[in-house]
Amino acid sequence: MNCDEIKDKIRLATRTLLINCDDVEKVTTRAIASEADVNPAMINYYFGTKDELLRSEIDHIISDVTVKGGYLRTGTGNPRKVIYDFLQEMCEKEIAFDKYTKAYIPDMILKDRIEIPMYLVNLLKEYFGDRKTESECRVISYQLVSFLQLIFYRSSDFKEYSGIDLYDKNQRRLFITKQLDLFMGDVL
C-alpha cells in the first residue's frame, strides 16, 4: 500500500468515527488506527498530530454540508428555505464538533479563503432577482455565515450579551430566522 492509500484510509476512518460518534473525545489515535487498520504512529507521521487530522476532517464534514441536500442548486424550491436549512445544518455540525470548530474558527474567518459564503450567493441572487447586485448578495452571504461562525466561537459571551443560547435548538432556529428576516425580508 502506498502513502496516498494509507492517508486516504486514515482520513476515511477518522470521518467515519466522527460522523458516528456521540462524543468527539472518543475519537482517539488508537480508535482511528484500529478503524483504518494501520499502526497508530502513521497518524502522526502523515498528519503531524491527531488534532490536526481531526481539524482537517471536521472541516471536510462541515464543508460537505454545502453539497448534501442540494445546497448548491438553484431554481428548485424556496431559496430562503434552502438558505435557512443550510445555516441550520452548518450550526448542527459546528455544535457537534465544537471543541475543534472553536479552535479553528479564527483561522476560517481571518485566514482561509472565503468559501462557505460562496455557496449561498446564487441562492441569494435567485431570491432577490434584480433587486440586489451580485456584489450585494456576496456581502449578505458573508455577513450571514461569518457572523454565525463568530457567535459560535464566542457563544457563552454572546449568550450573556443577548440572552440567546445557540446550543438550544429552538433559540438557534429563532435566531437564524431573525437574521434572515433582517437580510431578506419576508418570513419562511
TORPA-4810 file (N, C-alpha, C, O; in nm, 3 decimals):
<nodes>
NODE_1_0.085_-0.118_0.000_0.000_0.000_0.000_0.090_0.124_0.000_0.185_0.134_0.077_M
NODE_2_0.057_0.219_-0.089_0.140_0.339_-0.097_0.095_0.446_0.003_-0.008_0.430_0.070_N
NODE_3_0.172_0.553_0.013_0.146_0.660_0.111_0.007_0.721_0.095_-0.063_0.743_0.194_C
NODE_4_-0.032_0.750_-0.029_-0.163_0.812_-0.052_-0.276_0.720_-0.008_-0.376_0.768_0.046_D
NODE_5_-0.263_0.592_-0.031_-0.366_0.496_0.010_-0.377_0.490_0.162_-0.487_0.483_0.217_E
NODE_6_-0.264_0.492_0.229_-0.265_0.490_0.376_-0.331_0.618_0.429_-0.415_0.612_0.519_I
NODE_7_-0.291_0.732_0.375_-0.351_0.859_0.418_-0.502_0.859_0.394_-0.578_0.903_0.480_K
NODE_8_-0.546_0.810_0.279_-0.689_0.804_0.249_-0.762_0.713_0.347_-0.873_0.745_0.391_D
NODE_9_-0.701_0.599_0.382_-0.763_0.509_0.480_-0.778_0.577_0.616_-0.881_0.564_0.682_K
NODE_10_-0.675_0.650_0.656_-0.679_0.720_0.785_-0.785_0.830_0.782_-0.862_0.845_0.877_I
NODE_11_-0.791_0.906_0.673_-0.893_1.013_0.661_-1.034_0.954_0.665_-1.120_1.004_0.738_R
NODE_12_-1.056_0.850_0.589_-1.189_0.787_0.585_-1.227_0.731_0.722_-1.341_0.747_0.766_L
NODE_13_-1.133_0.667_0.788_-1.160_0.612_0.922_-1.195_0.724_1.020_-1.286_0.710_1.101_A
NODE_14_-1.122_0.834_1.011_-1.147_0.948_1.100_-1.285_1.006_1.075_-1.360_1.031_1.170_T
NODE_15_-1.319_1.027_0.948_-1.452_1.079_0.915_-1.562_0.987_0.963_-1.662_1.032_1.019_R
NODE_16_-1.544_0.859_0.942_-1.644_0.760_0.984_-1.665_0.766_1.135_-1.778_0.768_1.183_T
NODE_17_-1.555_0.769_1.209_-1.566_0.776_1.355_-1.632_0.907_1.399_-1.717_0.906_1.488_L
NODE_18_-1.594_1.018_1.338_-1.652_1.148_1.376_-1.802_1.151_1.348_-1.880_1.198_1.432_L
NODE_19_-1.841_1.104_1.234_-1.983_1.108_1.196_-2.066_1.019_1.287_-2.181_1.051_1.318_I
NODE_20_-2.009_0.907_1.330_-2.086_0.810_1.408_-2.069_0.821_1.559_-2.129_0.745_1.634_N
NODE_21_-1.987_0.916_1.604_-1.962_0.925_1.749_-2.062_1.017_1.817_-2.119_1.108_1.755_C
NODE_22_-2.082_0.992_1.943_-2.165_1.082_2.023_-2.078_1.175_2.108_-2.129_1.267_2.172_D
NODE_23_-1.947_1.150_2.107_-1.852_1.231_2.183_-1.719_1.232_2.109_-1.655_1.128_2.094_D
NODE_24_-1.679_1.349_2.063_-1.555_1.362_1.985_-1.434_1.312_2.063_-1.335_1.269_2.004_V
NODE_25_-1.440_1.319_2.196_-1.328_1.272_2.279_-1.300_1.124_2.258_-1.189_1.077_2.283_E
NODE_26_-1.401_1.050_2.211_-1.383_0.905_2.189_-1.307_0.876_2.060_-1.270_0.761_2.035_K
NODE_27_-1.285_0.976_1.979_-1.211_0.958_1.854_-1.063_0.974_1.888_-1.004_1.081_1.870_V
NODE_28_-1.006_0.867_1.935_-0.867_0.866_1.980_-0.776_0.820_1.866_-0.822_0.769_1.763_T
NODE_29_-0.647_0.838_1.887_-0.550_0.790_1.789_-0.564_0.640_1.771_-0.560_0.590_1.658_T
NODE_30_-0.581_0.568_1.879_-0.594_0.421_1.870_-0.723_0.382_1.798_-0.723_0.286_1.720_R
NODE_31_-0.832_0.454_1.824_-0.958_0.423_1.756_-0.946_0.446_1.605_-0.994_0.365_1.525_A
NODE_32_-0.881_0.555_1.569_-0.862_0.586_1.426_-0.775_0.478_1.362_-0.808_0.425_1.256_I
NODE_33_-0.664_0.447_1.427_-0.572_0.346_1.373_-0.641_0.210_1.359_-0.623_0.141_1.259_A
NODE_34_-0.720_0.175_1.458_-0.792_0.048_1.453_-0.892_0.047_1.337_-0.899_-0.050_1.262_S
NODE_35_-0.968_0.154_1.324_-1.067_0.165_1.216_-0.999_0.161_1.079_-1.053_0.103_0.984_E
NODE_36_-0.881_0.223_1.068_-0.808_0.228_0.940_-0.721_0.105_0.919_-0.670_0.082_0.809_A
NODE_37_-0.704_0.026_1.024_-0.618_-0.091_1.020_-0.474_-0.052_0.984_-0.411_-0.109_0.894_D
NODE_38_-0.425_0.049_1.059_-0.287_0.094_1.041_-0.221_0.108_1.178_-0.289_0.106_1.281_V
NODE_39_-0.091_0.121_1.179_-0.017_0.146_1.301_-0.050_0.288_1.349_-0.051_0.380_1.268_N
NODE_40_-0.078_0.308_1.479_-0.109_0.442_1.530_-0.002_0.548_1.497_-0.034_0.666_1.483_P
NODE_41_0.123_0.507_1.485_0.231_0.602_1.453_0.210_0.665_1.315_0.262_0.774_1.289_A
NODE_42_0.136_0.598_1.229_0.112_0.651_1.094_0.033_0.783_1.099_0.048_0.867_1.011_M
NODE_43_-0.049_0.801_1.200_-0.130_0.923_1.212_-0.039_1.044_1.231_-0.051_1.145_1.160_I
NODE_44_0.053_1.033_1.326_0.147_1.144_1.348_0.243_1.159_1.230_0.280_1.271_1.194_N
NODE_45_0.282_1.049_1.171_0.376_1.054_1.059_0.316_1.131_0.940_0.383_1.214_0.880_Y
NODE_46_0.190_1.102_0.908_0.128_1.163_0.791_0.056_1.295_0.819_0.043_1.378_0.729_Y
NODE_47_0.010_1.314_0.943_-0.076_1.431_0.971_-0.022_1.523_1.080_-0.087_1.622_1.114_F
NODE_48_0.093_1.494_1.135_0.150_1.579_1.239_0.098_1.541_1.376_0.172_1.491_1.460_G
NODE_49_-0.031_1.565_1.399_-0.094_1.528_1.526_-0.235_1.480_1.498_-0.292_1.503_1.391_T
NODE_50_-0.291_1.414_1.596_-0.430_1.371_1.585_-0.520_1.493_1.573_-0.616_1.491_1.496_K
NODE_51_-0.492_1.598_1.647_-0.575_1.718_1.641_-0.574_1.782_1.503_-0.677_1.831_1.457_D
NODE_52_-0.458_1.783_1.438_-0.452_1.837_1.302_-0.536_1.753_1.206_-0.605_1.806_1.119_E
NODE_53_-0.530_1.622_1.223_-0.612_1.532_1.142_-0.760_1.556_1.168_-0.839_1.566_1.074_L
NODE_54_-0.798_1.566_1.295_-0.939_1.591_1.329_-0.987_1.724_1.273_-1.097_1.733_1.218_L
NODE_55_-0.905_1.827_1.285_-0.943_1.958_1.232_-0.971_1.949_1.084_-1.071_2.001_1.035_R
NODE_56_-0.881_1.884_1.013_-0.896_1.871_0.868_-1.023_1.795_0.832_-1.095_1.834_0.740_S
NODE_57_-1.050_1.688_0.902_-1.167_1.606_0.869_-1.298_1.671_0.914_-1.401_1.655_0.848_E
NODE_58_-1.296_1.742_1.024_-1.415_1.816_1.066_-1.445_1.927_0.966_-1.560_1.951_0.930_I
NODE_59_-1.341_1.993_0.920_-1.358_2.094_0.816_-1.420_2.032_0.692_-1.508_2.091_0.629_D
NODE_60_-1.375_1.913_0.657_-1.430_1.841_0.541_-1.578_1.808_0.563_-1.659_1.824_0.473_H
NODE_61_-1.612_1.762_0.682_-1.751_1.728_0.713_-1.839_1.852_0.706_-1.948_1.848_0.649_I
NODE_62_-1.793_1.961_0.763_-1.871_2.086_0.761_-1.884_2.136_0.618_-1.991_2.183_0.579_I
NODE_63_-1.778_2.127_0.540_-1.786_2.169_0.400_-1.883_2.081_0.322_-1.947_2.128_0.228_S
NODE_64_-1.893_1.954_0.360_-1.988_1.864_0.295_-2.133_1.910_0.309_-2.217_1.876_0.226_D
NODE_65_-2.161_1.988_0.412_-2.296_2.041_0.432_-2.343_2.113_0.308_-2.461_2.110_0.273_V
NODE_66_-2.251_2.178_0.241_-2.286_2.259_0.124_-2.330_2.174_0.006_-2.408_2.219_-0.078_T
NODE_67_-2.280_2.053_-0.001_-2.312_1.967_-0.114_-2.436_1.883_-0.085_-2.521_1.865_-0.173_V
NODE_68_-2.446_1.831_0.035_-2.560_1.746_0.071_-2.688_1.828_0.077_-2.686_1.945_0.113_K
NODE_69_-2.795_1.766_0.041_-2.923_1.833_0.048_-2.946_1.933_-0.064_-3.043_2.009_-0.061_G
NODE_70_-2.858_1.934_-0.163_-2.877_2.020_-0.279_-2.854_2.167_-0.252_-2.918_2.251_-0.316_G
NODE_71_-2.766_2.202_-0.160_-2.744_2.342_-0.126_-2.682_2.420_-0.240_-2.686_2.543_-0.240_Y
NODE_72_-2.624_2.351_-0.337_-2.563_2.422_-0.448_-2.663_2.450_-0.560_-2.635_2.530_-0.650_L
NODE_73_-2.778_2.387_-0.555_-2.873_2.403_-0.666_-2.950_2.533_-0.652_-2.963_2.588_-0.543_R
NODE_74_-3.000_2.580_-0.761_-3.091_2.695_-0.761_-3.207_2.661_-0.852_-3.200_2.566_-0.930_T
NODE_75_-3.312_2.738_-0.842_-3.427_2.717_-0.928_-3.522_2.609_-0.882_-3.620_2.580_-0.951_G
NODE_76_-3.496_2.548_-0.767_-3.586_2.444_-0.716_-3.621_2.478_-0.573_-3.534_2.475_-0.485_T
NODE_77_-3.743_2.509_-0.549_-3.788_2.539_-0.414_-3.760_2.682_-0.375_-3.712_2.762_-0.455_G
NODE_78_-3.792_2.712_-0.254_-3.777_2.845_-0.198_-3.631_2.870_-0.158_-3.582_2.803_-0.067_N
NODE_79_-3.561_2.963_-0.224_-3.420_2.986_-0.190_-3.399_3.025_-0.044_-3.299_2.988_0.017_P
NODE_80_-3.493_3.100_0.012_-3.481_3.141_0.153_-3.485_3.018_0.244_-3.410_3.011_0.342_R
NODE_81_-3.570_2.923_0.213_-3.582_2.800_0.292_-3.453_2.717_0.278_-3.406_2.659_0.375_K
NODE_82_-3.397_2.712_0.158_-3.273_2.638_0.136_-3.159_2.703_0.217_-3.078_2.633_0.277_V
NODE_83_-3.153_2.835_0.217_-3.051_2.906_0.295_-3.071_2.879_0.444_-2.974_2.853_0.516_I
NODE_84_-3.195_2.885_0.491_-3.226_2.856_0.631_-3.178_2.714_0.667_-3.110_2.695_0.768_Y
NODE_85_-3.214_2.616_0.584_-3.173_2.478_0.611_-3.021_2.463_0.612_-2.965_2.393_0.696_D
NODE_86_-2.955_2.531_0.519_-2.810_2.528_0.512_-2.749_2.582_0.642_-2.661_2.518_0.701_F
NODE_87_-2.796_2.698_0.686_-2.742_2.759_0.808_-2.770_2.671_0.930_-2.685_2.660_1.018_L
NODE_88_-2.887_2.610_0.935_-2.919_2.518_1.045_-2.821_2.399_1.046_-2.766_2.363_1.150_Q
NODE_89_-2.801_2.340_0.929_-2.712_2.224_0.921_-2.568_2.264_0.955_-2.497_2.190_1.023_E
NODE_90_-2.525_2.380_0.908_-2.392_2.429_0.941_-2.378_2.442_1.094_-2.277_2.401_1.151_M
NODE_91_-2.480_2.498_1.159_-2.478_2.513_1.305_-2.475_2.378_1.375_-2.404_2.361_1.475_C
NODE_92_-2.552_2.282_1.324_-2.554_2.148_1.385_-2.414_2.087_1.384_-2.370_2.028_1.483_E
NODE_93_-2.343_2.103_1.273_-2.207_2.049_1.263_-2.112_2.125_1.355_-2.025_2.065_1.419_K
NODE_94_-2.127_2.256_1.360_-2.043_2.337_1.450_-2.061_2.290_1.594_-1.963_2.279_1.668_E
NODE_95_-2.183_2.264_1.634_-2.212_2.220_1.771_-2.159_2.079_1.795_-2.100_2.052_1.899_I
NODE_96_-2.182_1.990_1.699_-2.138_1.852_1.717_-1.988_1.841_1.740_-1.942_1.753_1.813_A
NODE_97_-1.913_1.929_1.679_-1.767_1.924_1.689_-1.711_2.051_1.753_-1.601_2.093_1.719_F
NODE_98_-1.785_2.111_1.845_-1.749_2.245_1.894_-1.611_2.254_1.956_-1.548_2.360_1.947_D
NODE_99_-1.562_2.149_2.017_-1.427_2.155_2.075_-1.325_2.189_1.966_-1.231_2.266_1.990_K
NODE_100_-1.344_2.132_1.849_-1.249_2.154_1.741_-1.285_2.275_1.656_-1.197_2.349_1.613_Y
NODE_101_-1.413_2.295_1.632_-1.450_2.410_1.549_-1.413_2.540_1.617_-1.371_2.635_1.551_T
NODE_102_-1.429_2.546_1.748_-1.389_2.669_1.819_-1.239_2.695_1.804_-1.195_2.810_1.804_K
NODE_103_-1.163_2.589_1.792_-1.018_2.605_1.777_-0.980_2.660_1.641_-0.879_2.730_1.629_A
NODE_104_-1.058_2.631_1.538_-1.015_2.679_1.407_-1.107_2.783_1.344_-1.080_2.826_1.232_Y
NODE_105_-1.213_2.825_1.411_-1.298_2.932_1.357_-1.217_3.060_1.332_-1.238_3.124_1.229_I
NODE_106_-1.127_3.100_1.422_-1.050_3.221_1.390_-0.974_3.210_1.258_-0.968_3.306_1.181_P
NODE_107_-0.916_3.094_1.231_-0.847_3.075_1.103_-0.945_3.081_0.987_-0.916_3.141_0.883_D
NODE_108_-1.062_3.019_1.004_-1.162_3.022_0.897_-1.202_3.165_0.866_-1.214_3.203_0.749_M
NODE_109_-1.224_3.245_0.968_-1.270_3.382_0.947_-1.157_3.472_0.898_-1.178_3.554_0.808_I
NODE_110_-1.038_3.457_0.955_-0.931_3.553_0.929_-0.830_3.511_0.823_-0.767_3.597_0.761_L
NODE_111_-0.812_3.380_0.800_-0.704_3.337_0.712_-0.748_3.256_0.591_-0.692_3.271_0.482_K
NODE_112_-0.847_3.170_0.608_-0.888_3.082_0.499_-0.955_3.161_0.387_-1.000_3.274_0.406_D
NODE_113_-0.959_3.100_0.271_-1.032_3.160_0.160_-1.180_3.168_0.198_-1.229_3.086_0.277_R
NODE_114_-1.250_3.264_0.144_-1.393_3.279_0.170_-1.466_3.181_0.078_-1.491_3.211_-0.039_I
NODE_115_-1.499_3.063_0.131_-1.562_2.959_0.051_-1.706_2.933_0.089_-1.794_2.934_0.003_E
NODE_116_-1.732_2.909_0.217_-1.867_2.870_0.258_-1.971_2.973_0.217_-2.076_2.934_0.166_I
NODE_117_-1.948_3.103_0.236_-2.049_3.200_0.192_-2.078_3.195_0.042_-2.188_3.228_-0.001_P
NODE_118_-1.980_3.153_-0.038_-1.999_3.147_-0.182_-2.112_3.051_-0.221_-2.174_3.068_-0.326_M
NODE_119_-2.138_2.950_-0.139_-2.243_2.855_-0.170_-2.382_2.918_-0.165_-2.477_2.865_-0.222_Y
NODE_120_-2.393_3.030_-0.096_-2.523_3.094_-0.081_-2.549_3.204_-0.184_-2.662_3.249_-0.199_L
NODE_121_-2.446_3.247_-0.254_-2.458_3.363_-0.343_-2.564_3.341_-0.450_-2.650_3.427_-0.470_V
NODE_122_-2.561_3.228_-0.520_-2.659_3.204_-0.626_-2.801_3.197_-0.571_-2.896_3.241_-0.636_N
NODE_123_-2.815_3.141_-0.452_-2.949_3.136_-0.391_-2.999_3.277_-0.358_-3.116_3.308_-0.378_L
NODE_124_-2.910_3.361_-0.309_-2.948_3.499_-0.280_-2.981_3.575_-0.408_-3.075_3.653_-0.412_L
NODE_125_-2.902_3.551_-0.513_-2.931_3.616_-0.642_-3.068_3.572_-0.694_-3.145_3.652_-0.746_K
NODE_126_-3.095_3.443_-0.680_-3.226_3.392_-0.722_-3.338_3.455_-0.640_-3.442_3.494_-0.693_E
NODE_127_-3.316_3.466_-0.511_-3.417_3.521_-0.421_-3.444_3.668_-0.452_-3.560_3.710_-0.461_Y
NODE_128_-3.339_3.747_-0.467_-3.354_3.891_-0.486_-3.379_3.932_-0.630_-3.430_4.041_-0.655_F
NODE_129_-3.346_3.846_-0.725_-3.363_3.884_-0.865_-3.280_4.007_-0.896_-3.162_4.013_-0.862_G
NODE_130_-3.341_4.105_-0.960_-3.265_4.226_-0.996_-3.272_4.334_-0.888_-3.230_4.448_-0.911_D
NODE_131_-3.323_4.299_-0.770_-3.329_4.397_-0.660_-3.195_4.414_-0.590_-3.174_4.514_-0.522_R
NODE_132_-3.104_4.318_-0.606_-2.970_4.325_-0.546_-2.867_4.284_-0.650_-2.893_4.197_-0.733_K
NODE_133_-2.752_4.348_-0.646_-2.642_4.311_-0.736_-2.574_4.186_-0.682_-2.597_4.145_-0.568_T
NODE_134_-2.490_4.126_-0.764_-2.413_4.010_-0.719_-2.323_4.049_-0.602_-2.309_3.972_-0.506_E
NODE_135_-2.264_4.166_-0.609_-2.178_4.213_-0.501_-2.257_4.224_-0.370_-2.207_4.184_-0.264_S
NODE_136_-2.377_4.277_-0.376_-2.459_4.287_-0.255_-2.495_4.148_-0.202_-2.495_4.127_-0.081_E
NODE_137_-2.524_4.055_-0.291_-2.554_3.918_-0.249_-2.433_3.852_-0.183_-2.448_3.777_-0.087_C
NODE_138_-2.315_3.881_-0.234_-2.192_3.826_-0.174_-2.172_3.882_-0.033_-2.134_3.808_0.058_R
NODE_139_-2.196_4.010_-0.016_-2.181_4.071_0.116_-2.282_4.013_0.214_-2.246_3.980_0.327_V
NODE_140_-2.407_3.999_0.172_-2.510_3.941_0.259_-2.472_3.799_0.298_-2.483_3.762_0.415_I
NODE_141_-2.429_3.720_0.202_-2.389_3.583_0.229_-2.275_3.578_0.330_-2.278_3.499_0.425_S
NODE_142_-2.176_3.662_0.310_-2.062_3.667_0.402_-2.107_3.708_0.542_-2.061_3.652_0.642_Y
NODE_143_-2.195_3.806_0.549_-2.244_3.851_0.679_-2.319_3.739_0.752_-2.300_3.720_0.872_Q
NODE_144_-2.402_3.667_0.681_-2.478_3.558_0.744_-2.385_3.451_0.799_-2.398_3.411_0.915_L
NODE_145_-2.293_3.405_0.717_-2.207_3.293_0.756_-2.103_3.335_0.859_-2.088_3.269_0.961_V
NODE_146_-2.031_3.443_0.833_-1.923_3.480_0.924_-1.975_3.523_1.061_-1.911_3.498_1.163_S
NODE_147_-2.093_3.586_1.064_-2.148_3.624_1.193_-2.186_3.500_1.274_-2.162_3.495_1.395_F
NODE_148_-2.245_3.400_1.209_-2.275_3.275_1.281_-2.147_3.210_1.333_-2.143_3.162_1.446_L
NODE_149_-2.044_3.208_1.251_-1.917_3.150_1.295_-1.863_3.225_1.416_-1.818_3.164_1.513_Q
NODE_150_-1.867_3.356_1.410_-1.815_3.438_1.519_-1.893_3.416_1.648_-1.833_3.399_1.754_L
NODE_151_-2.026_3.415_1.640_-2.101_3.400_1.765_-2.094_3.257_1.819_-2.113_3.237_1.939_I
NODE_152_-2.067_3.158_1.735_-2.042_3.024_1.788_-1.908_3.022_1.860_-1.894_2.958_1.965_F
NODE_153_-1.813_3.090_1.805_-1.682_3.098_1.868_-1.692_3.163_2.007_-1.623_3.122_2.101_Y
NODE_154_-1.779_3.263_2.018_-1.796_3.334_2.144_-1.934_3.307_2.204_-1.998_3.398_2.257_R
NODE_155_-1.980_3.185_2.195_-2.118_3.151_2.231_-2.154_3.187_2.375_-2.265_3.235_2.400_S
NODE_156_-2.065_3.165_2.469_-2.101_3.199_2.608_-2.108_3.350_2.626_-2.196_3.399_2.697_S
NODE_157_-2.016_3.424_2.564_-2.023_3.570_2.571_-2.148_3.622_2.500_-2.214_3.715_2.547_D
NODE_158_-2.180_3.561_2.387_-2.299_3.603_2.312_-2.426_3.575_2.392_-2.519_3.655_2.392_F
NODE_159_-2.428_3.461_2.461_-2.545_3.429_2.545_-2.558_3.531_2.657_-2.669_3.578_2.685_K
NODE_160_-2.448_3.565_2.721_-2.451_3.664_2.829_-2.497_3.800_2.775_-2.574_3.870_2.841_E
NODE_161_-2.451_3.836_2.658_-2.483_3.965_2.597_-2.628_3.971_2.548_-2.699_4.069_2.573_Y
NODE_162_-2.672_3.866_2.478_-2.802_3.871_2.410_-2.912_3.790_2.478_-3.030_3.812_2.453_S
NODE_163_-2.872_3.696_2.565_-2.970_3.606_2.624_-3.005_3.489_2.533_-3.091_3.408_2.567_G
NODE_164_-2.939_3.479_2.418_-2.967_3.372_2.321_-2.864_3.261_2.337_-2.744_3.283_2.324_I
NODE_165_-2.916_3.141_2.367_-2.831_3.024_2.382_-2.831_2.948_2.249_-2.929_2.881_2.216_D
NODE_166_-2.722_2.958_2.174_-2.714_2.895_2.043_-2.712_2.743_2.051_-2.733_2.675_1.950_L
NODE_167_-2.686_2.689_2.169_-2.687_2.544_2.185_-2.829_2.491_2.209_-2.851_2.370_2.208_Y
NODE_168_-2.923_2.580_2.229_-3.063_2.544_2.240_-3.123_2.551_2.100_-3.126_2.657_2.038_D
NODE_169_-3.170_2.437_2.050_-3.216_2.428_1.912_-3.326_2.529_1.878_-3.322_2.591_1.772_K
NODE_170_-3.422_2.546_1.967_-3.531_2.640_1.941_-3.482_2.785_1.936_-3.523_2.862_1.850_N
NODE_171_-3.395_2.820_2.029_-3.340_2.956_2.028_-3.255_2.980_1.904_-3.257_3.089_1.846_Q
NODE_172_-3.179_2.877_1.865_-3.096_2.888_1.746_-3.182_2.905_1.620_-3.151_2.988_1.535_R
NODE_173_-3.288_2.828_1.609_-3.378_2.840_1.493_-3.440_2.979_1.486_-3.447_3.040_1.380_R
NODE_174_-3.483_3.028_1.601_-3.543_3.162_1.605_-3.439_3.268_1.566_-3.469_3.362_1.492_L
NODE_175_-3.317_3.252_1.616_-3.211_3.347_1.583_-3.182_3.348_1.433_-3.172_3.455_1.373_F
NODE_176_-3.170_3.231_1.373_-3.141_3.225_1.228_-3.257_3.285_1.149_-3.235_3.355_1.051_I
NODE_177_-3.379_3.258_1.192_-3.495_3.318_1.125_-3.489_3.470_1.133_-3.514_3.538_1.034_T
NODE_178_-3.455_3.522_1.250_-3.445_3.669_1.266_-3.334_3.727_1.179_-3.350_3.835_1.122_K
NODE_179_-3.222_3.655_1.168_-3.115_3.701_1.081_-3.160_3.707_0.935_-3.132_3.803_0.864_Q
NODE_180_-3.230_3.605_0.892_-3.281_3.603_0.755_-3.385_3.713_0.735_-3.390_3.774_0.628_L
NODE_181_-3.468_3.737_0.835_-3.564_3.846_0.827_-3.493_3.980_0.806_-3.537_4.063_0.726_D
NODE_182_-3.384_4.000_0.880_-3.308_4.125_0.866_-3.250_4.144_0.727_-3.254_4.253_0.671_L
NODE_183_-3.197_4.036_0.672_-3.128_4.047_0.544_-3.216_4.022_0.421_-3.190_4.074_0.313_F
NODE_184_-3.321_3.942_0.440_-3.400_3.901_0.325_-3.544_3.951_0.327_-3.612_3.950_0.224_M
NODE_185_-3.590_3.993_0.442_-3.725_4.050_0.447_-3.833_3.956_0.492_-3.860_3.946_0.612_G
NODE_186_-3.897_3.885_0.400_-4.018_3.811_0.436_-3.992_3.689_0.522_-3.878_3.649_0.545_D
NODE_187_-4.100_3.631_0.570_-4.095_3.520_0.664_-4.100_3.388_0.588_-4.158_3.380_0.480_V
NODE_188_-4.038_3.283_0.646_-4.040_3.149_0.585_-4.180_3.099_0.564_-4.199_2.988_0.514_L
</nodes>
